[in-house]
Amino acid sequence: MIQLDLGIAISIFVSFFLMIVFVHWIFYNLNKRSVTDKETRFFTRCPFCANLFPDYRDSKELKRCPRCHSLISKTEERGQ
């Protein structure tokens, strides 16, 4: 007969639960990398703070820097 203490039972249960969560996280993020790489292929550099952030190629005339919150127009983006 196998003896099972309360501490061993709890550690087995927690280990099994963490293993399921980890495997689920791996499969959840497996396909996200390829989708994200296609969307963030282009980056924009803020001329004020030199922050490099992803440009999703939307047709907005103005963009906002996530670090310094300054507005960037298309002419400032090209350095003109």
N, C-alpha and C positions, 0 to 999 in steps of 0.2 A: 504494500500500500504506500502511496506517495503522501508524504506529509507536506502540508501547505500552510505556512504561517500567514498571518494577516499582512505583515510587511511585504512578503514576497508576492502575495496576491495583488496588492496595491501597485507594486512596482511593475509587475507584468501587465496589469491593466493600463497604467499610464504609458508604458513603453509601446504597447500595441496601439494605443490612441495616437501617440505622437508619430509613429511610423505611418499610420493611415493619413494623417494630416500632411506629412512631408511628401508622400507619394502623390497625394491629390494636388499639392502645390506645384510639384514638378510637371505633372501633366497639364495643369492649368496654364503655366507659363511657357510651355513648350511651343505652342503656336503663336503666342503673342509677340515673340521676338521678330519673326519674319514680317508680321503686319506692321509693327512699329518701325522697322528699318525702312520699309517702303514709304511710310508717311513722313519720316523725319530725315529724309535724304538731304534736305537743304537746311542750312543754318543761317542766321542773321546775327551780325555783330553790332552791338550798341556803340555808336560813336562817342557817347559820353562816359560810360563806365567800362567799356571794352568787354562787356558780358556777351558770351556766345550762347544763343538760345535757338531752339528748333523753329524753323519756318515751315508751316504746313501748307504753304502756297495758296493761301486764300486770297481773294481779290480785294482785300482791304487796302485803302490808300495809306492809312496810318496803322502802325503797330506799336505796342507798348512793351517796353523792356520789363521783364519780371523782377529784376534786381533794383533798378533805380526808378522805375515807373515813369520814365520819360517817353514822350511820343516820338516815334521815328517815322519820317516820311520816306518815300522811295528815293528821293534825291539824296537824302542823308545816308541812306543805306549803301548807295553806290560810291559815296565819298565826294560828291559834287557840291 
